[in-house]
Structures are given as structure tokens and as C-alpha cells.
């Protein structure tokens, strides 16, 4: 049994705050919260991209210029996965 009472810490009640996340590809996300406006989550999310940022589609298109037609890669629009030239041809993605 303890002879003293532990001091209860007062809970900090923040109603407006922001959280910043930096991702491995260099992008930065800023999540803005206002619990008076929207108590379930952020009311605004801002994405900041670096100057040399390229999407996956842009990277694949750039790499496809360097290789032959049969070694090119494509993105399947149904599921977003990479597919080969022959599969893209059967799906009608190439000519």
C-alpha cells in the first residue's frame, strides 16, 4: 500500500492541430485537424511533392524508351500491377 497519492496529470485538450509526415520518396503530407468542425478525422490533407518527383506511370514510360518493344512493362488498369508486353497486347493496351 502506498502512503502517497500519485499526482494526476491534466489531459491536454487540443481542438486544432496539424501533423506532418515525410515519406521515403520525398513527398510530404500535412494533415490539419479541427475537432470542432469535424471530430472524426482531418478536415484537410495537403500533399507537397519535390520538384523532381515522378509518378509510377512516368517512370515506366521513361524506362520503356530505353528497352526493346518486347521488354517493355505496362500497368494493368484492372488491378494496377505491372505486366509484360505480351499480356498488354492481349488486353489491347498496345498496338
Secondary structure, DSSP 8 states (H G I E B T S, - for coil): --SS----------SEEEEEEE-TTS-EEEEEEETTT-TTS-SEEEEE--TT---HHHHHHHHHTTS-GGG--EE-TTT--EE-HHHHHHHTS--
